[in-house]
Amino acid sequence: MDISRKKLKISNLPEDIPEETLKDKVELTFYKSSIGGAEIEEVEYDRNDNTAYVTYLQNGVAQRVLKSPWHQFMAGEVTCEVEVMPCVKIELNKLQMFSAASPRSVLLTGIKNVDEDEDDVQDLIQIHFQKESNGGGEVESTEFCQDKGKTLIFEEDLK
């Protein structure tokens, strides 16, 4: 995880202001030294999230501005409080994906025309798989979905 020392995310911006005007007002507001700002490299605006991203030229400026999470924002006659958050970059390292059928699970399909309620059917299936005469053992949990006609059974390891 990396918290940017140069980039901020600004949310709660007014929605009914043209994009270029909004970007200019964001730059003017967050350039001010009175809030810890400094020279800005870039302002990006995401209309879908109604958020702006401010990138400063120097490291450490973002932390100064973040000392106050709320800032007054003025655009024409509109005045509001905007929220300032750090930009966080998260990376996954050494992720290993694995997909296989569990040796402790059984999927039953084709369960049709069951007149009993889901809980009763689930109990009957669990009892069946617990019976030693059926080759069963301890059942950890059973999930039955009547709409799909499928049941998934999880058994404890026999080790």
C-alpha positions as CSV (number, residue, x, y, z in Angstrom):
1,M,0.0,0.0,0.0
2,D,1.3,3.4,-1.0
3,I,-0.1,6.7,0.2
4,S,0.7,9.4,-2.3
5,R,2.6,12.4,-1.0
6,K,1.7,14.4,-4.1
7,K,-1.9,13.5,-5.0
8,L,-5.2,14.2,-3.2
9,K,-8.8,13.1,-3.9
10,I,-11.4,15.8,-3.4
11,S,-15.1,14.8,-3.1
12,N,-18.4,16.5,-2.3
13,L,-17.9,19.0,-5.2
14,P,-20.9,20.9,-6.5
15,E,-22.4,19.1,-9.5
16,D,-24.0,21.9,-11.6
17,I,-20.7,23.7,-12.6
18,P,-19.1,23.2,-16.0
19,E,-16.1,20.9,-15.8
20,E,-13.4,23.4,-16.9
21,T,-14.7,26.0,-14.4
22,L,-14.7,23.4,-11.6
23,K,-11.1,22.3,-12.4
24,D,-10.0,26.0,-12.4
25,K,-11.7,26.6,-9.0
26,V,-10.2,23.4,-7.5
27,E,-6.8,24.5,-8.7
28,L,-7.2,28.1,-7.2
29,T,-8.5,26.7,-3.9
30,F,-5.8,24.0,-3.4
31,Y,-2.9,26.2,-4.6
32,K,-3.3,28.5,-1.5
33,S,-0.4,28.4,0.9
34,S,-2.9,29.2,3.7
35,I,-4.2,25.6,3.6
36,G,-0.8,24.1,3.0
37,G,-1.1,24.0,-0.8
38,A,1.6,24.7,-3.4
39,E,2.2,24.6,-7.2
40,I,-0.1,22.1,-8.9
41,E,1.0,19.9,-11.7
42,E,-2.5,18.6,-12.7
43,V,-6.2,18.6,-11.8
44,E,-8.3,15.7,-13.1
45,Y,-12.1,15.6,-12.7
46,D,-14.2,12.4,-12.7
47,R,-17.8,13.4,-13.5
48,N,-19.1,9.9,-12.7
49,D,-17.9,10.1,-9.1
50,N,-18.0,13.9,-8.9
51,T,-14.5,13.9,-7.5
52,A,-11.3,15.7,-8.5
53,Y,-7.7,14.6,-8.2
54,V,-5.1,17.2,-7.5
55,T,-1.4,16.4,-8.2
56,Y,1.2,18.7,-6.7
57,L,4.7,19.2,-8.1
58,Q,6.4,18.7,-4.8
59,N,6.3,15.7,-2.4
60,G,4.8,16.3,1.0
61,V,2.3,18.9,0.0
62,A,-0.6,16.5,0.1
63,Q,0.1,15.7,3.8
64,R,0.0,19.4,4.6
65,V,-3.3,19.9,2.9
66,L,-4.7,16.8,4.6
67,K,-4.2,18.3,8.1
68,S,-7.7,19.5,7.6
69,P,-10.0,16.9,5.9
70,W,-12.7,19.5,5.1
71,H,-12.1,22.7,3.1
72,Q,-14.4,25.5,2.1
73,F,-14.8,25.6,-1.7
74,M,-16.2,28.6,-3.6
75,A,-17.3,28.5,-7.2
76,G,-19.1,31.6,-8.2
77,E,-22.1,32.0,-5.9
78,V,-21.8,28.4,-4.7
79,T,-20.0,27.7,-1.4
80,C,-19.7,24.3,0.1
81,E,-17.5,22.1,2.2
82,V,-15.4,19.6,0.2
83,E,-13.7,16.5,1.7
84,V,-10.0,15.9,1.0
85,M,-8.6,12.4,1.2
86,P,-5.3,10.8,0.4
87,C,-4.8,8.8,-2.8
88,V,-3.9,5.3,-1.8
89,K,-2.4,2.8,-4.3
90,I,-2.8,-0.8,-3.3
91,E,-0.8,-3.6,-5.0
92,L,-1.1,-7.3,-4.6
93,N,2.2,-9.1,-4.5
94,K,2.7,-12.8,-4.9
95,L,-1.0,-13.5,-5.4
96,Q,-1.5,-17.2,-6.2
97,M,-4.8,-18.3,-7.6
98,F,-5.9,-21.9,-7.1
99,S,-9.1,-23.5,-8.3
100,A,-10.0,-27.1,-7.6
101,A,-12.8,-29.2,-6.2
102,S,-12.4,-29.7,-2.5
103,P,-12.1,-33.3,-1.5
104,R,-14.3,-32.6,1.4
105,S,-17.3,-31.2,-0.6
106,V,-20.0,-32.8,-2.6
107,L,-22.3,-31.1,-5.1
108,L,-25.7,-32.8,-5.6
109,T,-27.7,-31.8,-8.7
110,G,-31.0,-32.8,-10.2
111,I,-33.0,-32.7,-7.0
112,K,-36.5,-32.2,-8.5
113,N,-40.1,-32.0,-7.4
114,V,-39.4,-31.7,-3.6
115,D,-42.7,-31.0,-1.7
116,E,-41.0,-30.4,1.6
117,D,-39.5,-27.0,2.7
118,E,-35.8,-26.2,2.2
119,D,-34.9,-26.8,5.9
120,D,-36.5,-30.2,6.0
121,V,-34.8,-31.3,2.7
122,Q,-31.4,-29.9,4.0
123,D,-31.8,-31.9,7.2
124,L,-32.7,-35.1,5.4
125,I,-29.7,-34.8,3.1
126,Q,-27.4,-34.1,6.1
127,I,-28.7,-37.2,7.9
128,H,-28.1,-39.3,4.8
129,F,-24.5,-38.2,4.5
130,Q,-23.9,-38.7,8.3
131,K,-25.0,-42.3,8.3
132,E,-22.0,-44.7,8.5
133,S,-24.1,-47.3,6.6
134,N,-24.0,-44.9,3.6
135,G,-20.2,-44.4,3.9
136,G,-20.8,-41.0,5.5
137,G,-19.2,-39.2,8.4
138,E,-19.4,-35.9,10.3
139,V,-21.0,-33.2,8.1
140,E,-19.7,-29.6,8.7
141,S,-22.5,-27.8,6.9
142,T,-25.1,-28.3,4.2
143,E,-26.5,-25.7,1.8
144,F,-29.6,-26.4,-0.2
145,C,-31.1,-24.1,-2.9
146,Q,-34.5,-25.3,-3.9
147,D,-34.8,-22.9,-6.8
148,K,-31.7,-24.4,-8.4
149,G,-32.2,-28.0,-7.3
150,K,-28.7,-28.2,-6.0
151,T,-27.1,-29.0,-2.7
152,L,-23.5,-28.5,-1.5
153,I,-22.2,-30.6,1.4
154,F,-19.0,-29.8,3.4
155,E,-17.5,-32.6,5.5
156,E,-14.7,-32.3,8.1
157,D,-11.3,-33.7,7.3
158,L,-10.9,-37.3,8.3
159,K,-7.2,-36.8,9.1
